Amino acid sequence: MDPLAVLRDYAARGDLDKIIFSGDEVLFGSEYTFPANAPTAFTNKQSGRPYPLSAAVFLAQHNDLKHTDFIQAARLRRIPPVSLPDRKTFLDFLRHGHHSLPTDPLLPSALPSFAPEPQPAMPEEPEGDKASGAYIRALERTLKDRNALLDARGRDFLAVLQNATRREEERRRNKDSAPSSARHEPSSAAAAAAMAKPKVERSFGDGFVPIILVPSASQTLITIYNVREFLEDGVFVPSDERMRAMKGSGKPECVMVQKKLIRGERAGAGGGATTFEVRDKPASLKADDWARVVAVFVLGKEWQFKDWPFKDHVEIFNKVIGFYVRFEDDSVEAAKVVKQWNISKNKRHQDRTAALEVWERLEEFMRAHT
């Protein structure tokens, strides 16, 4: 199957948002997977070199950007940008078909071809069984598959996760508390210092649930009210809209967010989804909780870090990755220790790109600190 033909089909159906970059591959929904660097018949007019599939997909998804913004966004994602003269040629191809690209096969023989393996001959069914089996299969209707059974968005298993996490922490504390006769009692000064600034020791292992902190202030874009929609679904919903939708049910203490990490070793058997806790009250965290903090959405105010058990910003951002999300037309000073992302006030289809980049940076950070 030619990836450019699949890309044109997705563009015609309006399903470009279902195409996802996953590591070195491009996923077309659950139907097709191609290497991101696969060469295509879409070539550079000046050099004659073929553009990779990643460049074609990125242009199709972001063709509404100005060319300068498009070049900057492509370089940020480490994708070869399409030149301005070639943009019109490719967009005509998406809208009008083959005649705007060369008539050669759209994908050179860069991808390996797979010949079907011979299958052993199956014993032939009796005519009566064959007819009855065909009749039964004709009446079958697929109601659930393995993916649909795993989708439980209408149910909340937060209580189960919290109980499991609490028991795991109790088991770890009981294991660490050895008999007192074999241990030295610390001095009162050392004990007071330990209580004032708990030691954060991180151990990524089974039962570890990472924590993401968000600001409690209402003037920030990402809060505990809208963080799940942004991180799970890639959609930015203003906090005040989410608060009105909750109809006065109260501010949640904790929000659980699930994400299937691409290459994380902690993703579980078979690459399952990893669960993250999102909180906005650092003062309520214990020493064991601070060991699980992996990321923070920053507000840009000094008081946000008042209750943190670290001495300065250098230590904070050595242990925790920081993100700053703002509207694209807001002015802000350049940040050196946190990563900035711009969100459009009107173009909601760009939210997913920002959310995916947050997950990519967070996964790289967690992998580097494992």
C-alpha contacts under 8 A as a table, 3 or more apart, distances in Angstrom:
res1	aa1	res2	aa2	distance
1	M	5	A	7.82
1	M	6	V	7.64
2	D	5	A	5.42
2	D	6	V	6.49
2	D	106	L	6.50
2	D	107	L	5.92
3	P	6	V	4.96
3	P	7	L	6.05
3	P	34	F	7.08
3	P	53	L	7.50
3	P	107	L	7.35
4	L	7	L	4.87
4	L	8	R	6.12
4	L	40	T	7.35
4	L	53	L	7.67
4	L	106	L	6.66
4	L	107	L	7.59
5	A	8	R	5.14
5	A	9	D	6.19
5	A	106	L	7.76
6	V	9	D	5.02
6	V	10	Y	6.25
7	L	10	Y	5.14
7	L	11	A	6.20
7	L	16	L	7.88
7	L	57	V	7.19
8	R	11	A	5.02
8	R	12	A	6.16
8	R	93	F	7.83
8	R	94	L	5.13
8	R	95	R	7.76
8	R	97	G	7.81
9	D	12	A	5.13
9	D	13	R	6.30
10	Y	13	R	5.11
10	Y	14	G	6.07
10	Y	15	D	4.99
10	Y	16	L	5.70
11	A	14	G	5.03
11	A	15	D	6.03
11	A	16	L	5.64
11	A	60	A	7.66
11	A	94	L	6.85
12	A	15	D	7.76
12	A	94	L	7.67
12	A	95	R	7.45
14	G	17	D	7.93
15	D	18	K	5.54
15	D	19	I	7.55
16	L	19	I	5.60
16	L	60	A	7.52
16	L	61	Q	6.19
17	D	20	I	7.54
17	D	61	Q	7.30
17	D	349	H	7.60
18	K	28	F	6.43
18	K	29	G	5.28
19	I	26	V	6.98
19	I	27	L	5.61
19	I	28	F	4.62
19	I	29	G	5.81
20	I	26	V	5.86
20	I	27	L	5.15
20	I	28	F	6.69
20	I	29	G	7.40
21	F	24	D	7.51
21	F	25	E	6.13
21	F	26	V	4.72
21	F	27	L	6.28
21	F	36	A	7.82
22	S	25	E	5.27
22	S	26	V	5.95
22	S	27	L	6.80
22	S	262	I	6.62
23	G	26	V	7.95
23	G	262	I	6.89
23	G	263	R	7.97
24	D	35	P	6.17
24	D	36	A	5.51
24	D	37	N	7.54
25	E	33	T	6.66
25	E	34	F	5.69
25	E	35	P	4.49
25	E	36	A	4.71
26	V	33	T	5.75
26	V	34	F	5.40
26	V	35	P	6.16
26	V	36	A	5.41
26	V	54	S	7.30
27	L	30	S	7.06
27	L	31	E	7.87
27	L	32	Y	6.13
27	L	33	T	4.72
27	L	34	F	6.81
28	F	31	E	5.92
28	F	32	Y	5.11
28	F	33	T	6.13
29	G	32	Y	6.92
34	F	38	A	7.41
35	P	38	A	5.39
35	P	53	L	7.63
36	A	52	P	6.82
36	A	53	L	5.47
36	A	54	S	4.91
37	N	52	P	4.89
37	N	53	L	5.86
37	N	54	S	6.26
38	A	52	P	5.24
38	A	53	L	5.49
38	A	54	S	7.94
38	A	110	A	6.94
38	A	111	L	7.21
39	P	50	P	5.70
39	P	51	Y	5.91
39	P	52	P	4.44
39	P	53	L	6.19
39	P	107	L	6.74
39	P	108	P	7.05
39	P	110	A	7.04
40	T	43	T	7.31
40	T	50	P	5.68
40	T	51	Y	5.97
40	T	52	P	5.90
40	T	53	L	6.28
40	T	106	L	5.97
40	T	107	L	4.87
40	T	108	P	6.68
41	A	50	P	6.03
41	A	51	Y	7.53
41	A	101	L	7.15
41	A	102	P	6.78
41	A	104	D	7.50
41	A	105	P	7.28
41	A	106	L	4.80
41	A	107	L	5.89
41	A	108	P	7.29
42	F	50	P	5.64
42	F	51	Y	5.69
42	F	56	A	7.79
42	F	90	F	7.14
42	F	101	L	6.74
42	F	106	L	7.79
43	T	48	G	5.65
43	T	49	R	5.33
43	T	50	P	3.94
43	T	51	Y	5.41
44	N	47	S	5.57
44	N	48	G	4.93
44	N	49	R	5.43
44	N	50	P	6.15
44	N	51	Y	6.76
44	N	82	V	7.96
44	N	83	S	7.66
44	N	86	D	6.66
45	K	48	G	5.45
45	K	49	R	7.99
45	K	85	P	7.82
45	K	86	D	6.85
51	Y	55	A	6.27
51	Y	56	A	7.08
51	Y	80	P	7.76
51	Y	82	V	7.79
52	P	55	A	5.54
52	P	56	A	6.82
52	P	80	P	7.84
53	L	56	A	5.18
53	L	57	V	6.22
54	S	57	V	5.23
54	S	58	F	6.04
54	S	79	I	6.57
54	S	80	P	7.87
55	A	58	F	5.19
55	A	59	L	6.16
55	A	79	I	6.04
55	A	80	P	5.75
55	A	81	P	6.22
55	A	82	V	6.58
56	A	59	L	5.26
56	A	60	A	6.22
56	A	82	V	7.85
56	A	90	F	7.92
57	V	60	A	5.10
57	V	61	Q	6.25
58	F	61	Q	5.23
58	F	62	H	6.07
58	F	74	A	7.45
58	F	79	I	7.92
59	L	62	H	5.18
59	L	63	N	5.33
59	L	82	V	7.21
59	L	87	R	7.79
60	A	63	N	5.63
60	A	91	L	7.43
62	H	65	L	5.81
62	H	70	F	7.10
63	N	70	F	7.82
65	L	69	D	6.08
65	L	70	F	5.54
66	K	69	D	5.24
66	K	70	F	5.92
67	H	70	F	4.88
67	H	71	I	6.12
67	H	84	L	7.04
68	T	71	I	5.21
68	T	72	Q	6.33
69	D	72	Q	5.13
69	D	73	A	6.10
70	F	73	A	5.14
70	F	74	A	6.10
70	F	81	P	7.70
71	I	74	A	5.20
71	I	75	R	6.21
71	I	81	P	5.69
71	I	82	V	7.83
72	Q	75	R	5.27
72	Q	76	L	6.17
73	A	76	L	5.06
73	A	77	R	6.46
74	A	77	R	5.21
74	A	78	R	6.15
74	A	79	I	5.07
74	A	80	P	6.59
74	A	81	P	5.60
75	R	78	R	4.72
75	R	79	I	5.73
75	R	80	P	6.91
75	R	81	P	6.98
76	L	79	I	7.64
82	V	86	D	6.47
82	V	87	R	6.45
83	S	86	D	5.44
83	S	87	R	6.43
84	L	87	R	5.32
84	L	88	K	7.62
85	P	88	K	6.50
85	P	89	T	7.52
86	D	89	T	5.28
86	D	90	F	6.40
87	R	90	F	5.38
87	R	91	L	6.14
88	K	91	L	5.13
88	K	92	D	6.00
89	T	92	D	5.26
89	T	93	F	6.35
89	T	100	S	6.34
89	T	101	L	7.44
90	F	93	F	4.92
90	F	94	L	6.39
90	F	100	S	7.46
90	F	101	L	7.59
91	L	94	L	5.06
91	L	95	R	6.37
92	D	95	R	5.14
92	D	96	H	5.68
92	D	97	G	7.49
92	D	100	S	6.34
93	F	96	H	5.29
93	F	97	G	4.92
93	F	98	H	6.22
93	F	99	H	7.24
93	F	100	S	5.13
93	F	101	L	6.50
94	L	97	G	6.09
96	H	99	H	7.47
96	H	100	S	7.43
97	G	100	S	6.71
98	H	101	L	5.69
98	H	102	P	7.53
98	H	103	T	7.06
99	H	102	P	7.18
99	H	103	T	7.22
102	P	106	L	7.73
103	T	106	L	7.65
105	P	108	P	6.44
107	L	110	A	7.48
108	P	111	L	7.59
109	S	112	P	7.22
125	E	129	D	6.38
125	E	130	K	5.87
126	P	129	D	5.43
126	P	130	K	6.10
127	E	130	K	5.06
127	E	131	A	6.23
128	G	131	A	5.35
128	G	132	S	6.35
129	D	132	S	5.22
129	D	133	G	5.95
130	K	133	G	5.20
130	K	134	A	6.18
131	A	134	A	5.24
131	A	135	Y	6.27
132	S	135	Y	5.08
132	S	136	I	6.26
133	G	136	I	5.15
133	G	137	R	6.21
134	A	137	R	5.18
134	A	138	A	6.12
135	Y	138	A	5.15
135	Y	139	L	6.61
136	I	139	L	5.33
136	I	140	E	6.47
137	R	140	E	5.11
142	T	145	D	7.38
144	K	147	N	7.96
144	K	148	A	5.70
144	K	149	L	6.45
145	D	148	A	5.28
145	D	149	L	6.29
146	R	149	L	5.34
146	R	150	L	6.66
147	N	150	L	5.32
147	N	151	D	6.68
148	A	151	D	5.25
149	L	152	A	7.48
152	A	155	R	5.63
153	R	156	D	7.53
156	D	159	A	7.81
157	F	160	V	5.40
157	F	161	L	6.49
158	L	161	L	5.18
158	L	162	Q	6.09
158	L	256	M	6.96
159	A	162	Q	5.13
159	A	163	N	6.13
160	V	163	N	5.25
160	V	164	A	6.22
161	L	164	A	5.13
161	L	165	T	6.05
162	Q	165	T	5.04
162	Q	166	R	6.02
163	N	166	R	5.12
163	N	167	R	6.17
164	A	167	R	5.24
164	A	168	E	6.16
165	T	168	E	5.10
165	T	169	E	6.21
165	T	207	G	6.95
165	T	209	V	7.68
166	R	169	E	5.14
166	R	170	E	6.17
167	R	170	E	5.03
167	R	171	R	6.06
168	E	171	R	5.09
168	E	172	R	6.20
168	E	207	G	6.86
169	E	172	R	5.04
169	E	173	R	6.13
169	E	288	D	7.84
170	E	173	R	5.09
170	E	174	N	6.10
171	R	174	N	5.19
171	R	175	K	6.16
172	R	175	K	5.08
172	R	176	D	6.17
173	R	176	D	5.08
173	R	177	S	6.14
174	N	177	S	5.25
174	N	178	A	7.83
175	K	178	A	6.92
178	A	182	A	7.88
178	A	183	R	8.00
179	P	182	A	6.26
179	P	183	R	7.42
180	S	183	R	5.38
180	S	184	H	7.91
181	S	184	H	7.99
186	P	190	A	6.21
186	P	191	A	6.21
187	S	190	A	5.26
187	S	191	A	6.16
188	S	191	A	5.04
188	S	192	A	6.09
189	A	192	A	5.15
189	A	193	A	6.24
190	A	193	A	5.08
190	A	194	A	6.15
191	A	194	A	5.04
191	A	195	M	6.22
192	A	195	M	5.12
192	A	196	A	6.13
193	A	196	A	5.07
193	A	197	K	6.15
194	A	197	K	5.33
194	A	198	P	5.22
194	A	199	K	7.00
195	M	198	P	5.71
197	K	309	P	5.24
197	K	310	F	7.45
198	P	287	A	5.67
198	P	309	P	6.40
199	K	287	A	6.87
199	K	309	P	7.97
200	V	287	A	6.35
200	V	288	D	7.43
200	V	290	W	6.22
200	V	291	A	5.11
201	E	291	A	5.50
202	R	291	A	4.76
202	R	292	R	6.66
203	S	208	F	7.92
203	S	291	A	7.62
203	S	370	T	7.47
204	F	208	F	6.13
204	F	266	R	7.81
204	F	370	T	6.04
205	G	208	F	5.57
205	G	266	R	7.23
206	D	266	R	7.81
208	F	292	R	7.27
209	V	275	T	6.36
209	V	276	F	5.85
209	V	277	E	6.87
209	V	292	R	6.69
210	P	275	T	7.39
210	P	276	F	5.10
210	P	277	E	6.22
210	P	292	R	4.90
210	P	293	V	5.89
210	P	294	V	6.20
211	I	276	F	5.69
211	I	277	E	4.63
211	I	278	V	5.73
211	I	279	R	7.24
211	I	289	D	7.79
211	I	292	R	5.52
211	I	293	V	4.45
211	I	294	V	5.97
211	I	295	A	7.07
212	I	276	F	6.92
212	I	277	E	6.08
212	I	278	V	4.72
212	I	279	R	6.46
212	I	293	V	6.01
212	I	294	V	6.12
212	I	295	A	4.89
212	I	296	V	5.61
212	I	297	F	7.88
213	L	278	V	5.69
213	L	279	R	5.07
213	L	280	D	5.50
213	L	281	K	7.87
213	L	282	P	7.60
213	L	293	V	7.40
213	L	295	A	6.37
213	L	296	V	4.59
213	L	297	F	6.35
214	V	222	I	6.93
214	V	223	T	5.76
214	V	224	I	6.56
214	V	278	V	7.08
214	V	279	R	6.27
214	V	280	D	5.00
214	V	296	V	5.84
214	V	297	F	4.98
214	V	298	V	7.02
215	P	220	T	7.06
215	P	222	I	7.64
215	P	223	T	6.16
215	P	224	I	7.94
215	P	280	D	5.56
215	P	297	F	6.68
215	P	298	V	6.63
215	P	299	L	6.33
215	P	304	Q	7.08
216	S	223	T	6.66
216	S	224	I	7.58
216	S	280	D	5.24
216	S	281	K	7.07
217	A	220	T	6.21
217	A	223	T	7.70
218	S	221	L	7.88
218	S	223	T	7.26
218	S	239	S	7.56
220	T	223	T	6.77
220	T	299	L	6.24
221	L	238	P	7.00
221	L	239	S	7.25
221	L	325	V	6.68
221	L	326	R	6.64
222	I	225	Y	7.91
222	I	226	N	6.32
222	I	227	V	5.81
222	I	239	S	7.48
222	I	297	F	7.36
222	I	325	V	7.28
223	T	226	N	5.72
223	T	227	V	5.78
223	T	239	S	6.70
223	T	280	D	7.83
224	I	227	V	5.47
224	I	228	R	7.78
224	I	252	P	7.45
224	I	254	C	7.71
224	I	255	V	6.91
224	I	278	V	6.98
224	I	279	R	6.81
224	I	280	D	6.70
225	Y	228	R	7.62
225	Y	239	S	5.77
225	Y	242	R	6.08
225	Y	243	M	6.80
225	Y	251	K	7.71
225	Y	252	P	7.84
226	N	229	E	5.65
226	N	230	F	6.49
226	N	236	F	7.27
226	N	237	V	6.07
226	N	238	P	6.87
226	N	239	S	5.66
226	N	242	R	6.46
227	V	230	F	5.15
227	V	231	L	6.06
227	V	278	V	8.00
228	R	231	L	5.38
228	R	232	E	5.63
228	R	233	D	7.52
228	R	255	V	7.32
228	R	256	M	7.55
228	R	257	V	5.83
229	E	232	E	5.52
229	E	233	D	5.14
229	E	234	G	6.42
229	E	235	V	5.64
229	E	236	F	6.66
229	E	237	V	7.17
230	F	233	D	5.75
230	F	234	G	4.61
230	F	235	V	4.73
230	F	236	F	5.13
230	F	237	V	7.43
230	F	351	D	7.56
230	F	352	R	7.81
230	F	355	A	6.42
231	L	234	G	5.59
231	L	235	V	7.74
231	L	257	V	7.33
231	L	355	A	5.66
231	L	356	L	7.90
231	L	359	W	7.88
232	E	257	V	6.64
232	E	258	Q	6.64
232	E	259	K	6.57
233	D	352	R	7.35
234	G	351	D	5.51
234	G	352	R	3.94
234	G	353	T	7.43
234	G	354	A	7.64
234	G	355	A	5.35
234	G	356	L	7.37
235	V	348	R	6.74
235	V	349	H	7.82
235	V	351	D	5.39
235	V	352	R	6.18
236	F	348	R	7.08
236	F	351	D	6.12
237	V	241	E	6.92
237	V	242	R	7.05
238	P	241	E	5.51
238	P	242	R	6.72
239	S	242	R	5.15
239	S	243	M	6.18
240	D	243	M	5.00
240	D	244	R	6.23
241	E	244	R	5.19
241	E	245	A	6.21
242	R	245	A	4.98
242	R	246	M	6.30
243	M	246	M	5.20
243	M	247	K	6.82
243	M	248	G	7.31
244	R	247	K	5.31
244	R	248	G	7.29
246	M	249	S	5.63
246	M	250	G	7.71
252	P	255	V	6.85
253	E	279	R	6.67
253	E	280	D	7.76
254	C	277	E	6.56
254	C	278	V	5.71
254	C	279	R	5.15
254	C	280	D	7.91
255	V	277	E	5.91
255	V	278	V	5.09
255	V	279	R	6.80
256	M	275	T	6.64
256	M	276	F	5.72
256	M	277	E	4.87
256	M	278	V	6.20
257	V	275	T	5.72
257	V	276	F	5.13
257	V	277	E	6.43
257	V	278	V	7.23
258	Q	273	A	5.98
258	Q	274	T	5.53
258	Q	275	T	4.45
258	Q	276	F	6.14
259	K	273	A	5.07
259	K	274	T	5.34
259	K	275	T	6.59
259	K	276	F	8.00
260	K	267	A	6.83
260	K	271	G	6.98
260	K	272	G	5.94
260	K	273	A	3.95
260	K	274	T	5.84
261	L	264	G	5.61
261	L	267	A	6.00
261	L	271	G	7.42
261	L	272	G	7.93
261	L	273	A	6.69
261	L	274	T	6.86
261	L	359	W	7.91
261	L	363	E	7.01
262	I	271	G	7.80
263	R	267	A	7.71
263	R	363	E	7.96
264	G	267	A	5.48
264	G	363	E	6.63
264	G	367	R	6.51
265	E	268	G	7.24
265	E	367	R	7.76
266	R	274	T	7.54
267	A	270	G	7.97
267	A	271	G	5.16
267	A	272	G	5.46
267	A	273	A	6.04
267	A	274	T	5.56
268	G	271	G	5.42
268	G	272	G	5.28
268	G	273	A	7.35
268	G	274	T	7.52
269	A	272	G	6.26
279	R	282	P	7.61
281	K	284	S	5.79
281	K	285	L	7.41
282	P	285	L	5.45
282	P	307	D	6.15
282	P	308	W	6.74
283	A	307	D	5.45
283	A	308	W	7.60
285	L	288	D	7.94
285	L	289	D	5.47
285	L	290	W	6.42
286	K	289	D	5.04
286	K	290	W	6.31
287	A	290	W	5.17
287	A	291	A	6.55
288	D	291	A	5.26
288	D	292	R	6.98
289	D	292	R	5.29
289	D	293	V	6.82
290	W	293	V	5.21
293	V	320	V	6.82
294	V	319	K	7.26
294	V	320	V	4.93
294	V	321	I	6.40
294	V	362	L	7.90
294	V	366	M	7.21
295	A	320	V	5.08
295	A	321	I	4.73
295	A	322	G	5.78
295	A	323	F	7.62
295	A	362	L	7.22
296	V	320	V	6.95
296	V	321	I	6.44
296	V	322	G	4.99
296	V	323	F	6.25
297	F	322	G	5.87
297	F	323	F	4.75
297	F	324	Y	5.71
297	F	325	V	7.56
298	V	301	K	7.86
298	V	304	Q	7.71
298	V	322	G	6.47
298	V	323	F	6.03
298	V	324	Y	5.40
299	L	304	Q	7.20
299	L	324	Y	7.02
300	G	304	Q	7.90
301	K	304	Q	5.80
302	E	305	F	6.10
302	E	306	K	7.24
303	W	306	K	5.06
304	Q	307	D	7.76
305	F	308	W	5.27
310	F	313	H	7.82
310	F	315	E	6.23
310	F	316	I	6.06
311	K	315	E	6.70
311	K	316	I	7.84
312	D	315	E	5.64
312	D	316	I	6.41
313	H	316	I	4.88
313	H	317	F	6.15
314	V	317	F	5.58
314	V	318	N	6.20
315	E	318	N	5.11
315	E	319	K	6.44
316	I	319	K	5.48
316	I	320	V	5.87
317	F	320	V	4.84
317	F	321	I	5.62
317	F	322	G	6.63
317	F	337	V	6.78
317	F	338	V	7.84
318	N	321	I	7.37
321	I	338	V	7.07
321	I	362	L	7.02
321	I	365	F	6.91
322	G	337	V	7.26
322	G	338	V	4.68
322	G	339	K	6.40
323	F	338	V	5.37
323	F	339	K	4.96
323	F	340	Q	6.03
323	F	341	W	7.70
323	F	358	V	7.67
324	Y	338	V	6.59
324	Y	339	K	6.04
324	Y	340	Q	4.71
324	Y	341	W	6.32
325	V	340	Q	5.81
325	V	341	W	4.88
325	V	342	N	5.93
325	V	343	I	7.02
326	R	330	D	6.77
326	R	340	Q	7.60
326	R	341	W	6.43
326	R	342	N	5.15
326	R	343	I	5.98
327	F	330	D	5.47
327	F	342	N	5.26
327	F	343	I	4.71
327	F	344	S	5.75
327	F	345	K	6.51
328	E	342	N	4.60
328	E	343	I	5.52
328	E	344	S	5.66
328	E	345	K	7.77
335	A	338	V	5.98
335	A	339	K	7.30
335	A	340	Q	7.47
336	K	339	K	7.79
341	W	354	A	6.41
342	N	354	A	7.56
343	I	350	Q	7.40
343	I	351	D	6.48
343	I	354	A	7.47
344	S	347	K	5.40
344	S	348	R	6.98
344	S	350	Q	7.25
344	S	351	D	7.71
345	K	348	R	7.63
347	K	350	Q	5.96
347	K	351	D	7.73
348	R	351	D	5.45
349	H	352	R	6.45
350	Q	353	T	5.53
350	Q	354	A	6.89
351	D	354	A	5.33
351	D	355	A	6.30
352	R	355	A	5.08
352	R	356	L	6.09
353	T	356	L	5.24
353	T	357	E	6.28
354	A	357	E	5.20
354	A	358	V	6.33
355	A	358	V	5.10
355	A	359	W	6.46
356	L	359	W	5.14
356	L	360	E	6.20
357	E	360	E	4.96
357	E	361	R	6.18
358	V	361	R	5.36
358	V	362	L	6.10
359	W	362	L	5.02
359	W	363	E	5.98
360	E	363	E	5.24
360	E	364	E	6.24
361	R	364	E	5.15
361	R	365	F	6.19
362	L	365	F	5.06
362	L	366	M	6.19
363	E	366	M	5.11
363	E	367	R	6.02
364	E	367	R	5.15
364	E	368	A	6.13
365	F	368	A	5.16
365	F	369	H	6.31
366	M	369	H	5.15
366	M	370	T	6.11
367	R	370	T	5.28
